[in-house]
């Protein structure tokens, strides 16, 4: 007789410790499979005088690629070059880490033109996500 299947519980909000465990386990697997163990998190933030976050970037580097997961500037701070400054800071750090490219995903209604102005090219697309738009994979090679 076989064991009953495990009970899978789906929730709306993940436990941060469990997510970290999944990330660590997958990173360990990737390092073992590739022999590349240079993964590092990347984070930068800007806060106002009250300590409120008004811009930031989060991602990581691994295996010669710097991945930007999040880059955000509060509405009232946009148009002042802050996004560009964050992107340039990421690029400088990526180069320091030996990365040859930066990659990210952005929706068609978010900031693809911003990234294109900074030398990113579209290399992939998930159409109709969300309906009527797309999720775009962009990359910038670092020369």
QUIGIGI-V703771 format. One record per pair of residues at least 6 apart in sequence whose ideal C-beta (glycine too) atoms are under 6 Angstrom apart, sorted by the first residue. I is the first residue (numbers start at 0). GAP is how many residues later the second one is. D is the distance in Angstrom with one decimal. If there is no record, write none. Layout:
BEGIN
i = (I,I)
gap = (GAP,GAP)
d = (D,D)
END
This chain:
BEGIN
i = (26,30,35,38,39,40,41,41,42,43,43,44,44,45,45,46,47,53,53,54,54,56,56,56,57,57,58,58,58,59,60,60,63,63,64,64,64,65,65,65,66,67,70,72,72,86,93,99,100,100,101,102,103,104,104,105,105,106,106,107,107,108,111,114,118,119,119,121,121,122,122,123,124,124,125,126,128)
gap = (12,6,27,23,21,19,17,18,15,13,45,8,11,8,9,6,6,20,23,18,27,14,29,33,11,12,8,9,10,7,36,38,35,36,34,36,38,28,33,36,36,36,15,9,10,31,8,42,38,40,38,36,34,30,32,6,30,26,28,25,26,24,24,23,21,18,20,14,16,14,16,13,9,11,9,7,6)
d = (5.4,3.9,4.6,3.9,5.4,5.1,4.9,5.6,5.1,5.2,5.7,5.8,4.0,5.7,4.3,5.6,5.4,4.2,5.0,4.3,4.9,4.5,4.7,5.8,5.3,4.5,4.8,4.3,4.7,5.6,4.6,5.5,5.5,4.9,5.9,5.3,5.8,3.6,4.4,4.6,5.5,4.0,5.9,4.9,5.0,5.6,5.6,5.6,5.6,5.0,4.9,4.6,5.6,5.6,5.7,5.4,5.6,5.7,5.5,4.3,4.8,5.3,5.5,5.1,4.8,4.1,4.5,5.4,5.6,5.3,5.0,3.3,5.1,5.5,4.2,5.1,4.6)
END
